[in-house]
Amino acid sequence: MNFLRGVMGGQSAGPQHTEAETIQKLCDRVASSTLLDDRRNAVRALKSLSKKYRLEVGIQAMEHLIHVLQTDRSDSEIIAYALDTLYNIISNDEEEEVEENSTRPSEDLGSQFTEIFIKQPENVTLLLSLLEEFDFHVRWPGVRLLTSLLKQLGPPVQQIVLVSPMGVSRLMDLLADSREIIRNDGVLLLQALTRSNGAIQKIVAFENAFERLLDIITEEGNSDGGIVVEDCLILLQNLLKNNNSNQNFFKEGSYIQRMKPWFEVGDENSGWSAQKVTNLHLMLQLVRVLVSPTNPPGATSSCQKAMFQCGLLQQLCTILMATGIPADILTETINTVSEVIRGCQVNQDYFASVNAPSNPPRPAIVVLLMSMVNERQPFVLRCAVLYCFQCFLYRNQKGQGEIVATLLPSTIDATGNSVSAGQLLCGGLFSTDSLSNWCAAVALAHALQGNATQKEQLLRVQLATSIGNPPVSLLQQCTNILSQGDKIDRRGSKIQTRVGLLMLLCTWLSSCPIAVTHFLHNSANVPFLTGQIAENLGEEEQLVQGLCALLLGISIYFNDNSLENYMKEKLKQLIEKRIGKENFIEKLGFISKHELYSRASQKPQPNFPSPEYMIFDHEFTKLVKELEGVITKAIYKSSEEDKKEEEVKKTLEQHDNIVTHYKNMIREQDLQLEELKQQVSTLRCQNEQLQTAVTQHKDQYNLLKVQLGKDNHHQGSHSDGAQVNGMQPEEISRLREEVEELKHLQGCLQSQLAEKDSVIEHLKSSQVSALNEQTSAAASPRDSEQVIELKQELSTLKSQLNSQSLEITRLQAENHELLQRAEVLAKSVPVQGESENVVAAKTTDVEGRLSALLQETKELKNEIKALSEEKTAIKKQLDSSNSTIAILQTEKDKLDVEVTDSKKEQDDLLVLLADQDQKILSLKSKLKDLGHPVEEEDESGDQEDDDDEMDDGDKDQDI
């Protein structure tokens, strides 16, 4: 700080230190000081001197400042001072030019210092690396410095940035900066960077520039935004103008849809600010960039369709018909709508349907034409309306026919309540304003451009010139006005009206022999043309002479020799006698040599600085270029060559007629073949549906078959009781009663065996068991008979199921045969070349057989459905029988086991009784042997006692 005070104090104290010495000392201090603070103070002092003493600081300090940027990057303050100083040296901003008596132009200084700075490309790379710093005091001065470099020497700096690694990507990060001043200056930097450099434009576009810029425009309020919106729109124009790749990327990215909100201006249109007008003007220009006629046709067409689909064209038409729109915005909107609809049939049809909000509603075309023929309207607006009308008719034969139809007698409104487009054009064509004459003539010529049908239709137009006089044709009235020349007092250019009428007549007569015949039928026309061409007039009239020569040449070239007095050969002889062939060709060449001819041939839009320059139409220049050569050849051809050419033409016409006839036949046959193909396609679709239905039935059958097996297994293991309760309740209840009876008998047997009675009671119980056995034996055959009956029923159901399966197989085979027959019928469709009767007969046969196939298939479906239902019922019966048989078999097995057990117990009892009798007999025999008398009663009583004791003992042992 002490050093800075000393320097500044010395500078203000007196003349002992000059500015150069002070700057030199500061530079030495920057270069030699080891303390960062001293270097920082010195750089700050250089910054303060750089505005006033720009040249001295630039010469002496630039190298030291660049060195500071390289070595002191860790200190953001000194870097900021160095960048600001370099900016002051290089920039040419007017507010920074404070030195009034400078002898050097500031532009030269800026470019020279820029050249010194970029002489070492590393300096620009260093500056790009500094832009990565987030510090505001480093980033913002860096953006300003690089922008100034690009303004001074754009192409060299662009090339350095382009070859720098990630150079463009670093600059794109500026658009995402949260600080608006850096973001806004970043937009200005990208403007300068992308100017006239296609490679950088592509890189910036693919770095998501469109998305970011459109977001900024939306955030700032679209057309109501400030200067930032204007800067973003200019940058978008730089990226899109004359860059087909970026235009395609913009369309494919669906960014056209995001442009629609820009033009939602609302109903309150009063009080348009200057910034809003500028923004909307740039927005309209951006739309025109995408649909410019100079773009590739395919790209323009796709953008036009996208604008219609997203509603952008509709929004523009709303502005077009709104009130309170500034004149320059309205003019630019008309030009924009013109190029959006040019050559696009869908957009042209929509524009034709737009009505102005008037009472009664009028078509927008009529309202615009009223402005075109009104001499009080601004010149640029009238030019815009003419351009809009030309674009509406460009390659639009439908629109041309509608315009011409408004002139025909059958379509003219007799009440006069509404004004048509044709009436407005005629009014302008015959008014006293030369500019209206020219605009109406050119507009009417565009209604005939490339449309022979409308050229012939326009010959029918009749005009009522005055009361009491017969009507004259439009063609005759045009020639009448043309022949009057300057006799009628008109406002504007002297030759403008005649040039417009001559262009209309040349367009009308070209490629239309009928119109040529009508023109030549008026005997005054040819003498007028030859007289105009033969005269030696001033330089201004030479253009009219050239156009008269072109009209006469068209009358020769497209002459069909239907008028004997004006055949090709006679007209050529007339030219040779009165004008001379060389003089005629020279006058014809005046058109293409005119200074305004080349200007009109460049762009379709009629863009003229003043009405005096409005001479040629763009489409007419194409016609001149096309006809000038062929007319020259036609003038120099001899009669023999003409005859040969006529013969060749007739031959070619005959050939063309034959070709056209065959083309029509082929076209008709193609239509018939297409219809037959559609029928075959329909039959195939129906056949495929039938095949699909059959396949579904097969799948359902297989699925039912699988489910049948699973259900049998499932029902056998889990649902016995439920199925028994659901099937044959009487038989099952009877069987259950028999089982209960058998169980009761078994219980009786068990109770009887368990009783500890006497042997006699055992004998009684055995007798009861014998009776039960007889009962059981009587019941068992009855069960066997029922089982046999159930088995027979099961076998019957199985046989029915097999027969049903065979029937289904037979139906499937018949269906397959029907499908093969349908395919054979599809292949038997007639090919191209057969007569119509044969095709119709075969088509009827195919339809009849197809209906029969459909009926048979329907019957098959019904039979398959009935069989499926019957099969389901059989399946249920079979399941019920199987479950019943299984239950009966189980009960029978249980009864057999119980009977066997009862028989075994009875046998044991009989054996026991036999043993007891044997023992009693043996004891009696022993008593007799011992001589003991045995009485029968005693013996019987003792025997009973002994038997009781022994029986008890045996029972105990058994237990």
Residue pairs with C-beta under 8 A, 6 or more apart in sequence:
1 37
1 41
3 29
3 38
3 41
3 42
4 41
4 42
4 44
4 45
7 17
7 22
7 25
7 26
7 45
8 45
10 16
10 17
10 22
11 17
11 19
11 22
19 49
19 53
19 56
20 56
20 60
22 49
23 46
23 49
23 53
23 56
23 57
23 60
23 61
24 60
26 42
26 45
26 46
26 49
26 61
27 42
27 46
27 60
27 61
27 64
29 38
29 39
29 42
30 39
30 42
30 43
30 46
30 61
30 64
30 65
30 67
30 68
31 64
31 67
33 39
33 42
36 72
36 75
36 78
39 68
39 72
39 78
40 75
40 77
40 78
40 81
43 65
43 68
43 78
43 81
43 82
43 85
44 81
46 57
46 61
46 65
46 81
46 85
47 81
47 84
47 85
47 88
49 56
49 57
50 57
50 58
50 61
50 84
50 85
50 88
50 89
51 88
51 96
51 98
52 98
52 99
53 99
54 88
54 89
54 99
54 109
55 102
55 104
55 109
57 85
57 88
57 89
58 89
58 90
58 109
58 113
61 85
61 89
62 86
62 89
62 113
62 116
62 117
65 82
65 85
65 86
66 86
66 117
66 123
66 126
68 78
68 79
68 82
69 79
69 82
69 83
69 126
69 127
69 130
70 126
72 78
72 79
72 82
73 79
73 130
76 133
76 135
76 137
76 138
77 137
79 130
79 133
79 137
79 138
80 135
80 137
80 138
80 141
83 130
83 138
83 141
83 142
83 144
83 145
84 141
86 117
86 145
87 141
87 144
87 145
87 148
88 96
89 113
90 110
90 113
90 114
90 117
90 145
90 148
90 149
90 152
91 110
91 144
91 148
92 106
92 107
92 109
92 110
92 148
92 151
92 152
97 106
110 148
110 152
111 152
111 153
113 152
114 148
114 149
114 152
114 153
114 157
115 153
117 123
117 124
117 149
118 124
118 149
118 153
118 156
118 157
118 160
121 160
121 163
124 146
124 149
124 157
124 160
124 161
124 164
125 160
125 164
125 167
127 142
127 145
127 146
127 149
128 146
128 161
128 164
128 167
128 170
128 171
129 170
130 138
130 139
130 142
131 139
131 142
131 143
131 146
131 170
131 171
131 173
131 174
132 170
132 173
133 139
133 142
136 179
136 182
139 177
139 182
140 179
140 181
140 182
140 185
143 174
143 182
143 185
143 186
143 189
144 185
146 157
146 171
146 189
147 185
147 188
147 189
147 192
149 157
150 157
150 158
150 189
150 192
150 193
150 195
151 192
154 192
154 195
154 196
155 196
155 197
158 193
158 197
158 200
160 167
161 167
161 168
161 171
161 193
161 200
162 168
162 197
162 199
162 200
162 203
168 193
168 200
168 203
168 204
168 207
169 207
171 186
171 189
171 190
171 193
172 190
172 204
172 207
172 208
172 209
172 212
174 182
174 183
174 185
174 186
174 189
174 190
175 183
175 186
175 187
175 190
175 209
175 212
175 213
175 216
176 183
176 212
177 183
177 186
180 228
183 216
184 228
184 231
187 213
187 216
187 228
187 231
187 232
187 235
188 231
190 204
190 209
190 235
191 231
191 234
191 235
191 238
193 200
193 204
194 200
194 201
194 204
194 235
194 238
194 239
195 238
198 242
198 243
201 238
201 239
201 243
201 246
202 243
202 245
202 246
204 239
205 239
205 243
205 245
205 246
205 249
205 250
206 249
209 235
209 239
210 236
210 239
210 249
210 250
210 253
210 255
211 253
211 255
213 232
213 235
213 236
214 255
214 258
216 228
216 229
216 232
217 225
217 229
217 232
217 233
217 262
218 258
218 261
220 226
220 228
220 229
220 232
221 229
222 229
222 261
222 262
222 264
222 279
223 229
223 262
223 263
223 265
223 276
223 279
223 280
223 283
224 276
224 279
225 275
225 279
226 275
227 275
229 279
230 275
230 278
230 279
230 282
233 279
233 282
233 283
233 286
234 282
236 286
237 282
237 285
237 286
237 289
239 246
240 246
240 247
240 250
240 286
240 289
240 290
241 289
242 294
244 295
244 296
244 299
247 289
247 290
247 295
247 299
247 303
248 299
250 256
250 290
251 290
251 299
251 302
251 303
251 306
256 290
256 303
256 306
256 307
256 310
256 312
257 306
257 310
257 312
259 283
259 286
259 287
259 312
260 310
260 311
260 312
260 315
262 280
262 283
263 280
263 283
263 312
263 315
263 316
263 318
263 319
264 315
265 280
265 319
265 322
265 325
267 322
269 322
269 323
269 324
269 325
270 324
272 326
272 329
277 326
277 328
277 329
280 329
281 328
281 329
281 332
284 329
284 332
284 333
284 335
284 336
285 332
287 307
287 312
287 316
287 336
287 340
288 335
288 336
288 339
290 300
290 303
290 307
291 300
291 303
291 304
291 307
291 339
291 340
291 342
292 300
292 339
293 300
293 339
293 342
293 603
293 604
293 605
294 603
297 343
300 343
301 343
301 344
304 340
304 341
304 342
304 343
304 344
304 347
305 344
305 346
305 347
307 313
307 340
307 347
308 314
308 340
308 344
308 346
308 347
308 350
312 340
313 337
313 340
313 341
313 347
313 350
313 351
314 350
316 333
316 336
316 337
316 340
317 337
317 350
317 351
317 354
317 364
319 325
319 329
319 330
319 333
320 330
320 333
320 334
320 337
320 354
320 364
321 354
321 355
321 356
321 357
321 364
321 367
325 333
327 378
327 381
330 381
331 378
331 380
331 381
331 384
332 384
334 368
334 381
334 384
334 385
334 387
334 388
335 384
335 387
335 388
335 605
337 351
337 388
338 384
338 387
338 388
338 390
338 391
338 392
338 605
339 391
340 347
341 347
341 348
341 350
341 351
341 391
341 392
342 391
342 394
342 604
343 391
343 394
343 395
343 396
345 395
345 396
345 398
348 392
348 396
348 398
348 399
349 398
351 364
351 365
351 392
352 363
352 365
352 392
352 399
352 402
354 363
354 364
355 361
355 362
355 363
355 364
356 362
356 363
356 364
356 366
356 367
358 367
360 418
362 418
362 419
363 421
365 389
365 392
365 421
366 419
366 420
366 421
366 424
368 385
368 388
368 389
369 385
369 389
369 421
369 424
369 425
369 428
369 443
370 419
370 424
371 377
371 381
371 382
371 385
372 382
372 385
372 386
372 389
372 424
372 428
372 436
372 439
372 440
372 443
373 424
373 425
373 427
373 428
373 431
373 433
373 436
373 439
373 440
374 382
374 436
375 433
375 435
375 436
375 491
379 435
379 610
379 611
382 435
382 439
383 606
383 607
383 608
383 614
386 439
386 442
386 443
386 606
387 604
387 605
387 606
389 443
389 446
390 442
390 443
390 446
390 604
390 606
390 619
391 604
392 399
393 399
393 400
393 403
393 446
393 447
393 449
394 446
394 449
394 604
395 450
397 451
397 453
397 454
400 446
400 447
400 448
400 449
400 451
400 454
401 451
401 453
401 454
401 457
403 421
403 422
403 425
403 447
404 422
404 447
404 448
404 454
404 457
404 458
405 411
405 422
405 457
406 412
406 420
406 421
406 422
406 423
407 420
407 422
407 423
407 425
407 426
407 458
407 461
407 474
408 457
408 460
408 461
409 460
409 462
411 420
412 420
412 422
412 423
413 420
424 440
425 440
425 443
425 444
426 440
426 463
426 474
427 440
428 436
428 437
428 439
428 440
428 443
429 436
429 437
429 440
429 441
429 444
429 478
429 501
430 437
430 477
430 481
431 437
431 440
432 488
432 489
432 490
432 491
433 490
433 491
433 492
434 490
434 491
434 492
434 493
434 494
434 496
434 497
434 611
435 492
435 493
435 496
435 611
435 614
437 490
437 496
437 497
437 500
437 501
438 496
438 497
438 499
438 500
438 614
439 500
440 500
441 500
441 501
441 503
441 504
442 500
442 503
442 504
442 606
442 617
442 620
444 504
445 503
445 504
445 507
445 508
445 617
445 619
445 620
446 619
447 454
447 458
448 454
448 455
448 458
448 507
448 508
449 507
449 619
452 511
452 512
455 508
455 511
455 512
455 514
455 515
456 512
456 514
456 515
458 474
458 475
458 508
459 473
459 474
459 475
459 514
459 515
459 518
461 473
461 474
462 471
462 472
462 473
462 474
463 471
463 472
463 473
463 474
463 477
464 471
465 471
465 472
465 477
472 480
473 518
475 505
475 508
475 515
475 518
475 519
476 522
478 501
478 504
478 505
479 505
479 519
479 522
479 524
479 525
479 528
481 488
481 497
481 501
482 498
482 501
482 502
482 505
482 528
483 524
483 528
485 498
486 494
490 497
492 611
493 611
493 612
493 614
494 540
495 540
495 541
495 543
495 544
495 615
496 611
496 614
496 615
498 544
498 547
499 543
499 544
499 547
499 615
499 616
502 544
502 547
502 548
502 550
502 551
503 547
503 616
503 617
503 620
505 519
505 551
506 547
506 550
506 551
506 554
506 620
506 623
507 619
507 620
507 623
508 515
509 515
509 516
509 519
509 551
509 554
509 555
509 558
510 554
510 558
510 623
510 627
511 558
512 558
513 558
513 559
513 560
513 562
516 554
516 555
516 558
516 559
516 560
517 559
517 560
517 562
517 563
519 525
519 555
520 526
520 555
520 559
520 563
520 566
521 563
526 552
526 555
526 566
526 571
526 574
529 548
529 549
529 551
529 552
530 552
530 574
530 575
530 578
530 579
532 544
532 545
532 548
533 545
533 548
533 549
533 552
533 579
533 583
533 584
533 587
534 578
534 579
534 583
535 541
535 545
537 544
537 545
542 587
542 590
543 590
543 591
543 594
543 615
545 587
545 590
546 587
546 588
546 589
546 590
546 591
546 594
547 591
548 587
549 584
549 587
549 588
549 590
550 588
550 591
550 624
550 627
550 628
550 631
552 571
552 575
552 584
553 584
553 588
553 627
553 631
553 634
553 635
554 627
554 631
555 566
555 571
556 568
556 571
556 572
556 631
556 634
556 635
557 627
557 630
557 631
557 634
559 566
559 567
559 568
559 571
561 567
561 568
561 646
568 634
568 642
569 639
569 642
572 635
575 581
575 584
575 635
579 587
581 635
581 636
584 635
585 632
585 635
588 628
588 631
588 632
589 628
591 597
591 624
591 628
592 624
592 625
592 628
594 615
594 616
596 613
596 615
596 616
597 616
597 621
597 624
599 613
599 616
600 606
600 615
600 616
600 617
600 618
600 620
600 621
601 616
601 618
601 621
601 622
601 625
603 618
604 618
604 619
605 618
606 614
606 617
606 618
608 614
637 645
669 832
669 833
670 832
672 836
672 839
673 831
673 832
676 829
676 830
676 839
676 843
677 829
679 829
679 843
679 846
679 847
680 826
680 829
683 822
683 825
683 826
683 846
683 850
684 826
686 850
686 854
687 819
687 822
687 823
687 826
690 815
690 819
690 822
690 853
690 854
690 857
691 819
693 857
693 861
694 812
694 815
694 819
697 861
697 864
698 812
700 868
701 808
701 868
704 868
704 871
704 872
708 875
711 879
712 879
712 882
715 723
715 879
715 883
716 882
716 883
716 886
720 883
720 886
720 887
723 879
723 880
723 883
724 732
724 883
724 884
724 887
725 732
726 880
727 880
727 881
727 883
727 884
728 880
728 884
731 786
731 884
732 884
732 887
735 783
735 786
735 887
735 888
735 891
738 779
738 782
738 783
739 891
739 894
739 895
741 775
741 779
742 776
742 779
742 895
742 898
743 898
745 772
745 775
745 776
746 898
746 901
746 902
748 768
748 772
749 765
749 769
749 772
749 902
749 905
752 765
752 768
752 769
753 765
753 905
755 761
755 765
756 952
756 955
757 765
758 944
758 947
758 948
758 951
759 912
759 913
759 916
759 947
759 948
759 951
762 909
762 912
762 913
763 909
763 913
765 909
766 906
766 909
766 910
769 902
769 905
769 906
770 906
772 902
773 899
773 902
773 903
773 906
776 895
776 898
776 899
776 902
777 899
779 895
780 892
780 895
780 896
780 899
783 888
783 891
783 892
783 895
784 892
786 888
787 885
787 888
787 889
787 892
790 881
790 884
790 885
790 888
791 885
793 881
794 878
794 881
794 882
794 885
797 874
797 877
797 878
797 881
798 878
800 874
801 871
801 874
801 875
801 878
804 867
804 870
804 871
804 874
807 867
808 864
808 867
811 860
811 863
811 864
811 867
814 860
815 857
815 860
818 853
818 856
818 857
821 849
821 853
822 850
822 853
825 846
825 849
825 850
828 842
828 846
829 842
829 846
830 838
830 839
830 842
830 843
912 954
916 947
916 950
916 951
919 950
920 943
920 946
920 947
923 943
923 946
924 934
924 939
924 943
927 934
928 934
